[in-house]
């Protein structure tokens, strides 16, 4: 599935700022800049969420990085649990050194 046209960050900001400031109505901006209303809506939403940082790559320390870190820690916990179980099993089967068993 193709992505269609790719617009620069400056172009997107120009369009969104024109609508946000009231200089242009959304329908007018869509006609003048030859973009779909759904595209403008998506741009406006991102601009509302991120402000002037909109249309730039999101911070790598964001949600995806945290999810990756959680997955790594869960893997480590699983490995440690297996090792712990093996050690307990080995200790249970070995004779006691102190002779109290």
Secondary structure, 3 states (H helix, E strand, C coil): CCCCCCCCHHHHHHHHHHHHCCCCCHHHHHHHHCCCHHHHHHHHHHHHHHHHHCCCCCCCCCHHHHHHHHHHHHHHHHHHHHHHHHHHHHHHHCCCCCCCC
